[in-house]
Amino acid sequence: MEKEYKTITKIAGPLVFVSKTEPIGYGDLVKIIMPEGETKTGQVLDTSEDIVVVQVFEGTSGLDRDARVKFLGENIKLPVSEDMLGRILDGAGKPIDNGPAIIPEDKLDITGAAINPTSRASPEDFIQTGISTIDLMNTLVRGQKLPIFSGSGLPHNEIALQIARQAKVTGKESSFVVIFAAMGITNEEAQRFVMDFEQTGALKRSLVFLNLADDPAVERLITPRMALTAAEYFAFQKDMHVLVIMTDITNYCESLREIGSAREEIPGRRGYPGYMYTDLATIYERAGIVKGKKGSITQLPILTMIGDDITHPIPDLTGYITEGQIVLSRELHRKNTYPPIDVLPSLSRLMNLGIGAGKTREDHKQVSDQLYANYAEGRDLRGLAAIVGEESLSERDKRLLKFAAEFERRFVRQARNENRTIEGTLKTAWELLSAIPEAELIRISPEIKKKYRP
């Protein structure tokens, strides 16, 4: 079908409009050949009777109407092989680490295949991240999608890198791979990521996709799909357990909006396209475990909430699709607490599937509930203490107020390279709870108190 057309009628932003073509498939790959012989790649974004709209990955600067357009009749595919591990690729899947080209074992369509709900297995393996607030209070389970809701200037990337270095499934020896997809990040951030991966040796079991802020917006839309295609290859063809970290979903959505306005679409909420929910679901729903397959895909998407607004369309729609969220707090960050994870609005909906006797420890759920209740009450009392003064509070209230401060100082705060085991985390939790009289620990059963209370 590879006919060439010289019928470009208009070039607008990253889009090229081609007229008088035969029927062309949506999403097909396109080659654009400039008069000097240089080529650019693109993808069909819109196809109608008289015009085909092509989005160009490398941007349209230097393109003129004399360029020839060639429709290749196939979708974008990612060449995959086990040699990808330890490599750094750009957002379109081409190596940028000065290493050799990847010799593909297979070429996979980046749109992937949706997992049939009936063939999904229920996630149940506890992933130890080494971060107490996640492991004990908002447990990450293998096969889950658990986003990190952050704000600009908060250390979400450091937390992601720490999880990438430390994450493991305890008690099970399995091949574990981290796929890191960065969208629209600055050169400085990219260098920091790469340096961290190389220095800690984490790069050996990782694959990094980097789409930088000065790369085309169109490429940003395929970066997460490239990463997830590689993840599906490692999980379902090579039986590995894959953790996919994507940062920053907000930049991805901004690109959706940018392309939408270039196409002159009718905008939805706050100018984002009306189909953003569906589009995000095509990314998030590629996490999970398939019955009969040994591998799994776990996702940690990171998004910065614009103006710290959790009701903004991006975190709002993400929360509908994913299984909980980890929320970072600007207040904790101001107190110089790292990681500034606020356990009160955070939630892991699959937590109960991955904890308990035989997985973590029998007291896990009860200890978590008790910490949550005491910390929530202690935090509320701070407002009261600011009005009436601490002296006017009852003995119990003073205890809870002190508990909240100790909880942030000893439990939430930890070093950037500190890898706590779940036993160590539970030990710290019990030490904090020992300051509360036994009669007030109403969420913990007498047997558990007897066995574990120091």
N, C-alpha and C positions, 0 to 999 in steps of 0.2 A: 504494500500500500504506500510505500515511501515516495510519494510525489512531493515535488518542491513547489512552493508557492511564492510569488513575488507580489502578494496583494496586501501588504501591510497598509491599513488605512489611517491608523492613529496609534500614537504611543503616549500612555498616560501613567506617570509614576512607574511602578514595576510591571505594568500591564502593556501588552501589545495586542492590537485588534487586527485580525486577519479576515478578509472577506472572500466570498466566492469559493468556498472549499466544499469537498464532498462530506458526507456524514462522519463526524469525528467523535471518538469516545471521551466521556468526561474523565479527567484525571490522567489522560494519556501523556506520555513524555514527548517533548518537542525539542528539535535541534534548530538553532537559529544561526545561519551562516552569514557573516558580515562580508562585504565586498572584498576586504583584504584577506579573507580566508579564516579569520578568527571565529571560533564557535562559542555559543552560549547555550545553556540548557534551560528548559522551561517546562511548564505543566499546564494542561488545558484546565481552565478554571470555569469556563462557561461555554456552552455550545448551543447555537441556535441555527435557524435555517440560513440566515444570510451572513452571520458573523461568528467567529470563534475568538474567545478571549484567552490569551496565554499569559501566565505569570512567569517572569524570567528570574531565575535564581540569582544570577550574578548582578542583577540590576540592569537598567536599560541605558545607562549613560554610554554615549558613543554609537548607539543604534540609530540607523536611519531607515527610510522606507525602501531603500534598495536592497535591504537584507533579504535573504531567502529563508523561508520557513519550511521545515521538514517534519511531518508527523510520524512518530515511530510506531504507533499502534500498540504500545505496551505501557504498563504502570511503572512507577519508580520502584526499583528493587535494590536491596542492600546485599552486597556480596559478603557472605559470612564464612568464617572458619575459626578453628580454635586458636590460630595465630593472632587473633585480634586482642587477646589478653595482653595487658602491659602496653597497649598502644594508645596514642592520642590522635583522634580524628576531628575534622571540622564538622560543622553542623550538617553537612550533606554527606558525611561518611567517607571523606577522602583523608588519607594520613597527612598530618602536619607536624610529625615529630622527626622528620628527616630519615625515617626508617624505610625499609623496602615496601613495595606495594603488597597488599594482602592477596594471596592466591586463594580464590574462593573455593569452598567445598560445595557451596550451594548459593543460589540467589533468591532471596525471599522478598515478597511484596510487602512494602512498609505499612500498608493499611492493616495487615494482619487479619486473622479470622476471629470473630467474636466467639468467646467461649460459651457454649450452650449451658444455660443455668443448671440443667439436670446432670451435666457431666462434671460439674464443679464439686470438689471435695471440701468439707468444712475445715477451715484453718484451726490447728490446735497446738502447734509447737511454739514454745516460748523462745523469743529471740532476746538474748541478753545484750543490751547496748552499753552497759557499764555506767549508765547515767541513772542515778537513783530515782529521780522524779518520773522517769519514763518506766523503768523496770518495775517499780513497786506500785505506782499510782495509775499509770496509763500504759499498761503493758503492750508491747509490740508483739504480734503473733505472725508466724510465717504464713505468707499468702495474703496479708492484710494491706490495705491502702490507708496510710495514716499521715495526713498532711501536717506541716508545721506552719502555723499562722504567725507571721512576724510583722515587724514594722521597719521602715527604712532606718538604717543605722544600728539595728539590733544584730547580735552575733549569730544569725541563723546559719551562715555558711560555716562558721567554726563548729557549731553543733553538728551540722551535716558531716563535716570531715571527721569529727570525733566518732560519730556513729559508723562511718565508713571504715575507720581503722579498727574499731573495737567490736563491732557486731558479730555475734556468734551464737550458734544453738548449742546449749550446754549438754554434755553427756552423749552427743551424737557426732561421730566423725563423718563429715560430708563435705563435698567440694563446694566452696562458697565463693561467689563472684559478686563484685560490686560494679554496677554500671552507673556512671555519673554523667548526667546530661545538663549542660549549662546553656541557658538561653539568654542572650542579650546582656551578658555580664561584661564588665570593663576589662581592659587588658591587664590592669593591676590585679584584679580578682583572679583572672585566669592564671596569671603567673603564680599567685599564692597557692591556688589549688594544685597546680602541676608540681610545684616545689614540695608541698606537703605530701603528695602522693609518692614522689620520688624519694624524699628523705626518710619516710617511715617504712618504705618497702611495700606500701599498700598497692603500689602500681602493678606489681607482679600478678595480683589476682583481680585487677580492675581494667575497665575499658572506659575511656573518657571521650565524650563528644563535646566540643567547645564551639558554641555560636556566640561570637563577640558582639558588643553593642554596635560596632561599625560594620558588621556583616549585614547582608540584605535581610529585610523583615520577612521576606517570603521563605528564606532558608530556615528561619526560626520556627515556622509552622511544621517543617518536616523533622526537625531535630529530635523532639520527644518520640516521634514514631520510629525514627532510625534506632534510637536507644532501646525501645521496647521490642523491636523486631530482633535485635541482637539478644535481648533478654529471653525472648521466646525460643530462640535457637539454642541457647545454653541450657535453658530450663527443660524444654520438652524434647530436644534431640540429644542433649549431652547429659541429662539427668543431674544438673547442678542446681543449687539453690541461689537465686539471684536477688540482690537488693538493688532496686533502681532508685537513685536519688536525682530529683529534677529540680533545678533552681533556675530561673524564677518563673513560676507559672504566670505571674502578673505581666512579665515582659511578653510572654506568649500571647496572652489575651490582648495586649496593646497592639501586637502585630495583626491579630484577627481584625481588630477595629480599623487599623490602617488600611488593610487590604479591602475590607468592607467598604470604606469610604471611597477608595480608588475605583471600586466597582459601582459606586453610586447606589449602594443598597439602602433600604429604609432602616435606620438604626433602631435598636431596642433600648433597654434601660441604660442610661448614662452614655449612650452612643455606641455601646457594644452591640454586635449583631444578635438578632433574636435567636439564632441557632447555637449560641455559645454553650448552653447547657448540654446539648447533644454532642457538640464538638469536644467538650471537656470529658464527657462520659466515654467517648471513643478512646481517650487516653487512659483514664483511671480504671476502666473496666477490663483493661488488659492485665490486671494483677490477679493472682489467685493460684489455686492448685487444681489440676485436672485429675479426675479419678484414673487410676491405672498408670499414671506417669510419676516418676520418682522426684522430678524437679518441682520448683515453685518460683513464683515471682512476687516479691514484696515491694511495695512502693512507698517512698517518702517524698511526696512533692512538697516544695517549699514555696510559699507565696507571701509577698509583702503586702499587707493591707494598706491601701491608699488612705492617708490621714488616720491611720490606726482604727479604721472603721470596719468592724466585723460584719456590718450589714451591707457593705459594698457588694455589688454583683459577683465579683470573683470569689471571695471567701464564702459568700452566701450559696452560690451554686455548687461550689466545691463541697461544702458541708452536706448538701443533699446526697451527693454521690458516694462520698468516702465513708469509712467506718470510724468516725471520730475526728479529733484534731488535737494538736499540741499547741497551746497558745503561749507566746512569749510576752513578757510584761515589761513595759518601759519603766515602771516604778522600781522593779527589782534591778533592772539594768542601771538605773540611777544610783542605787545603793551599792553598785559595784559587785553585784552577785552574778556569778556565772555558774551554770547556764541559767538565764533569767526565765525559767519555765514556771508559769502560773498554773498550779495544779487545780485551782477551783474551776475555771471555765474549760480546762482541758478534759478530754474524754477519749477512752479507747473502747469502742462498742464490742470488740471481740475479746476483751481482756479475760473474761471468765472462762473462755475456752482454752486459754493457754496457761492457767495458773492452778495451784493446788497441789495436793500430795502427788508425788511421782513426776511432777513437772517443775514446780518451784518448791513450795513448802506448804504444809497444811494451814499454817497461820496467815498466809499471804493476804487473802481477801479481807479477813477480819482486821488485821493490822492496818491495811490500806484504808478501810472504812473509818476506823478510829482516828487515824491521823487526819483524814479529810475533815471529819466532824470537829475535832479540836482546833485545827488550823482555821477553819471557816469562822468558828465562834471567836477565836482570838483576834482574827482580822477585823471582825465587826466591832469588837470592843475598843479597837484603836480610835475609832471615831468618837465613841463615848468618853474615853479617857482624855481625849483632846478638849472636850467640852467641860466635863466636871472635875477633871484632874484624877490622877491615878490613886491618890489617897482615899478618895470617896468610894472606890470599888470594893466589892466583897473579896474575901480571901480566894474564893474559887475563880472570880474574874481576873484577879491579879495573876493567878497561876496560868490561866489560859493566855493572858496577854504575854507572859514570859515565854510560854510554850511556842506561840507564833513566831517570836523573835528567834528562839533557839532552833526552831524547825527551819527557818530561812538560813540561819548561820551554819548549821551542822548538816542538815539533810539536803536542802536545795543546792547550796554552794559546794562546788567541788572544782578541782584543778582541771585545766584543759586537757591534760594527758592522764587524768586519773581514771582508771578502769575498775569500777567497783563490782564485785561479784554480788549475786542476789543474796547470798548469806550475809555478806558484809553490810548490805543495804538494810536487811531485816534486823541485824544486830544494832545498827545505829537507831533504827525506828524504835526498838524496844528500850534502848537507853533513854530516848526522849520521853517515851510513855511512862518510864519508871518514876518520873517526877510528878505524875498524876496519881492520886489515891486509887487503890484498886476498885473501890466501889463506883468510881466515876467512869471506869472503862466499860461502858455498858454495851459496846458493840463487839466485845470479845468474850467468848464463852469461858466459863470457869476452868474447864479442862485445859484449854489453850493457855490461859493465864498461868495456871499451875506449872505447865510444862516449860514455858518460854520466858515468863517475866523474871528479870534478874533480881 
